Amino acid sequence: MSTEREILTAVLDGWKSAVDAHDPDRVAASFTEDAIFQGLHPYSVGRDGVAEYYDSQPLGMTAAYRIVETRRLAEDVVLGYSSVEFAFPDRPAITVHLSVIVRRVGDEWLIGHYQVSRL
């Protein structure tokens, strides 16, 4: 069985790769069909909202994350708390706090809940 950190790293590496490539459909594929998504704009539910959110982000935006804490909530559910720096080509980077809950769906782990906050 993978550790919580290994699970989150695999999920967030896929998310980061898609964000860095400005590929909103691939970002959305990292989420469950019914994911609750709260970026820095009003929340949405489902992959379409995730894709729309990331499609609206500027070209050249990249994400760098650092996992701070993890907890296994159940055999197939992991909570992660991370610090993420979003960098932009034409303005200063912003650092946010990201909480995710990832769930095993079949053979893959997907984000079921995503919430960003700026403190």
C-alpha positions as CSV (number, residue, x, y, z in Angstrom):
1,M,0.0,0.0,0.0
2,S,1.3,3.4,-0.9
3,T,1.9,6.0,1.8
4,E,-0.3,9.1,2.0
5,R,2.6,11.3,0.8
6,E,3.2,9.0,-2.2
7,I,-0.5,9.1,-3.2
8,L,-0.7,12.9,-2.9
9,T,2.6,13.4,-4.8
10,A,1.4,11.3,-7.7
11,V,-2.0,13.1,-7.9
12,L,-0.4,16.6,-7.5
13,D,2.4,15.9,-9.9
14,G,-0.3,15.1,-12.6
15,W,-2.3,18.2,-11.7
16,K,0.9,20.4,-11.8
17,S,2.0,19.0,-15.1
18,A,-1.4,19.8,-16.7
19,V,-1.5,23.3,-15.1
20,D,2.0,24.1,-16.3
21,A,1.0,22.9,-19.8
22,H,-2.2,25.0,-19.7
23,D,-4.2,21.9,-20.5
24,P,-7.5,22.5,-18.7
25,D,-9.1,19.2,-19.9
26,R,-6.1,17.3,-18.5
27,V,-6.3,19.3,-15.2
28,A,-10.0,18.4,-15.0
29,A,-9.2,14.7,-15.6
30,S,-7.3,14.8,-12.2
31,F,-10.7,15.3,-10.5
32,T,-13.7,13.1,-9.8
33,E,-16.8,13.6,-11.8
34,D,-18.5,15.2,-8.8
35,A,-15.5,17.1,-7.4
36,I,-16.2,20.2,-5.3
37,F,-13.7,22.8,-6.5
38,Q,-12.9,26.1,-4.8
39,G,-10.2,28.1,-6.5
40,L,-9.8,31.9,-5.9
41,H,-13.2,32.4,-7.7
42,P,-16.7,31.1,-6.9
43,Y,-16.8,27.4,-6.5
44,S,-18.0,24.8,-8.9
45,V,-19.0,21.1,-8.9
46,G,-17.7,18.7,-11.5
47,R,-15.0,18.5,-14.1
48,D,-16.5,21.1,-16.4
49,G,-16.1,23.8,-13.8
50,V,-12.5,22.8,-13.2
51,A,-11.7,22.9,-16.9
52,E,-13.4,26.4,-17.2
53,Y,-11.5,27.7,-14.2
54,Y,-8.1,26.6,-15.6
55,D,-8.9,27.6,-19.1
56,S,-9.4,31.2,-17.8
57,Q,-5.9,31.2,-16.2
58,P,-3.2,33.1,-18.1
59,L,-0.8,31.3,-20.5
60,G,2.5,30.7,-18.8
61,M,1.1,30.2,-15.3
62,T,2.9,27.4,-13.4
63,A,2.4,25.7,-10.1
64,A,5.0,24.6,-7.5
65,Y,3.7,22.8,-4.5
66,R,5.1,21.5,-1.2
67,I,3.1,19.0,0.8
68,V,2.8,20.1,4.4
69,E,0.5,17.5,6.1
70,T,-1.3,14.3,5.1
71,R,-3.9,12.1,6.8
72,R,-5.5,8.9,5.6
73,L,-9.2,9.3,6.4
74,A,-10.1,5.8,5.1
75,E,-8.5,3.1,3.1
76,D,-9.4,4.9,-0.1
77,V,-9.5,8.5,1.0
78,V,-6.5,10.8,1.7
79,L,-6.4,14.4,2.9
80,G,-3.6,16.7,1.9
81,Y,-2.6,20.2,3.0
82,S,0.0,21.9,0.8
83,S,1.6,25.3,0.0
84,V,1.4,26.2,-3.7
85,E,3.1,29.0,-5.5
86,F,1.5,30.0,-8.8
87,A,4.0,31.9,-10.9
88,F,3.1,34.1,-13.9
89,P,5.2,35.5,-16.7
90,D,4.0,39.1,-16.3
91,R,3.2,39.6,-12.6
92,P,4.4,38.6,-9.2
93,A,3.7,35.0,-8.0
94,I,1.0,34.3,-5.4
95,T,1.3,31.7,-2.7
96,V,-1.8,29.9,-1.5
97,H,-2.8,27.1,0.9
98,L,-4.4,24.1,-0.8
99,S,-6.4,21.4,0.9
100,V,-7.4,18.4,-1.2
101,I,-9.2,15.2,-0.5
102,V,-8.3,12.5,-2.9
103,R,-10.3,9.3,-3.4
104,R,-9.4,6.0,-5.1
105,V,-11.8,5.5,-8.0
106,G,-11.2,2.2,-9.6
107,D,-7.4,1.9,-10.1
108,E,-6.7,5.7,-9.9
109,W,-6.6,8.4,-7.2
110,L,-8.6,11.5,-8.1
111,I,-9.2,14.9,-6.4
112,G,-12.8,14.9,-4.9
113,H,-12.4,18.2,-3.0
114,Y,-10.1,21.1,-3.7
115,Q,-10.0,24.3,-1.7
116,V,-7.6,27.2,-2.0
117,S,-7.1,30.0,0.5
118,R,-4.9,33.0,0.7
119,L,-4.0,33.9,4.3
